[in-house]
Structures are given as structure tokens and as C-alpha cells.
Amino acid sequence: MPNLKQEQVDRNFQAFQELLPALVASQAGKFALMRDAKIVEFFDTARDAQVAGAKLFPDELFSIQQVIAAPVDLGFFSHAVPQR
């Protein structure tokens, strides 16, 4: 399953980079919950996005990105935080 998670993270990050210029004007500072290279919903905090992602996707195949002028990729952990 780790390969599936990394593939999801990589696809989501690529899609996010492509969408980012259009998102900055309307969603700046928000956190995008992503799955299958699509934005599911925007949240005010990363924690809210993570909690929603865990509820919506029990397989944990989702990622979170903050809408800022330049995307930040902090690696696997920043995108797919396991439930505790």
C-alpha cells in the first residue's frame, strides 16, 4: 500500500501545481483536500482537511495542499498523515 499512497500524493501534487494559479485569487491560505488528482473541498486549517480526509477516505489515499503563491512539497508525511 505505500506505493499506492505515494502515487496518489504525486498525482495530486502535480494536479495541484497546474490548478494553483487559478486558485490563489479565490482560495488563498485555504487547504485543499485532494484525491485522484481532484480537489474534494477547501478547509481553513490543515487539521480540518486531515480529519475530513480520514473520514471520507478510510484507505488514507488523499493529500492536502495549502493554497499559497508557490506550492510546498514537504514530502510524503505532509500529504498522507496516518490516523492516530
C-alpha positions as CSV (number, residue, x, y, z in Angstrom):
1,M,0.0,0.0,0.0
2,P,2.8,2.5,0.5
3,N,3.3,2.7,-3.3
4,L,-0.4,3.5,-3.8
5,K,-0.1,6.3,-1.2
6,Q,3.0,7.8,-2.9
7,E,1.3,7.5,-6.3
8,Q,-1.7,9.4,-5.0
9,V,0.4,12.1,-3.4
10,D,2.5,12.5,-6.6
11,R,-0.6,12.7,-8.9
12,N,-2.4,15.1,-6.5
13,F,0.7,17.4,-6.2
14,Q,1.1,17.6,-10.0
15,A,-2.6,18.4,-10.5
16,F,-2.4,21.0,-7.7
17,Q,0.6,22.7,-9.3
18,E,-1.4,23.0,-12.5
19,L,-4.5,24.4,-10.7
20,L,-2.7,26.7,-8.4
21,P,-2.6,29.9,-10.4
22,A,-6.4,30.0,-10.7
23,L,-6.9,29.1,-7.0
24,V,-4.6,31.7,-5.4
25,A,-7.1,34.6,-6.2
26,S,-10.1,32.8,-4.6
27,Q,-8.8,30.3,-2.1
28,A,-5.5,31.8,-0.8
29,G,-4.5,30.5,2.6
30,K,-7.0,27.6,2.5
31,F,-6.1,23.9,2.5
32,A,-7.2,21.7,-0.4
33,L,-8.2,18.1,0.3
34,M,-7.3,16.1,-2.8
35,R,-8.0,12.7,-4.2
36,D,-7.5,11.2,-7.6
37,A,-5.9,14.5,-8.9
38,K,-9.1,16.4,-8.0
39,I,-9.9,18.9,-5.2
40,V,-12.6,17.5,-3.0
41,E,-13.0,20.5,-0.7
42,F,-11.2,23.5,0.8
43,F,-10.7,24.0,4.6
44,D,-9.5,26.7,6.8
45,T,-6.9,24.5,8.6
46,A,-4.7,21.6,7.7
47,R,-6.1,19.7,10.7
48,D,-9.7,20.2,9.4
49,A,-8.7,18.9,6.0
50,Q,-6.9,15.9,7.5
51,V,-9.9,15.0,9.7
52,A,-12.3,15.2,6.8
53,G,-9.9,13.2,4.6
54,A,-9.7,10.4,7.2
55,K,-13.5,10.3,7.4
56,L,-14.1,10.4,3.7
57,F,-11.3,8.1,2.7
58,P,-10.6,5.3,5.2
59,D,-7.9,3.9,2.9
60,E,-6.0,7.2,3.6
61,L,-5.4,7.7,-0.1
62,F,-5.6,11.5,-0.1
63,S,-3.4,14.5,0.2
64,I,-3.6,18.1,1.5
65,Q,-2.0,21.2,0.0
66,Q,-2.1,24.8,1.1
67,V,-3.2,27.4,-1.5
68,I,-0.2,29.8,-1.5
69,A,1.6,31.5,-4.3
70,A,4.1,28.7,-4.7
71,P,3.3,25.0,-3.8
72,V,5.2,23.5,-1.0
73,D,6.0,19.8,-1.1
74,L,7.2,18.7,2.3
75,G,7.3,15.0,1.3
76,F,5.1,12.1,1.9
77,F,4.3,12.9,5.6
78,S,2.8,16.3,4.8
79,H,0.3,14.7,2.4
80,A,-0.7,11.5,3.9
81,V,-0.7,11.7,7.7
82,P,-1.9,8.4,9.2
83,Q,-4.7,8.4,11.8
84,R,-3.6,8.2,15.3
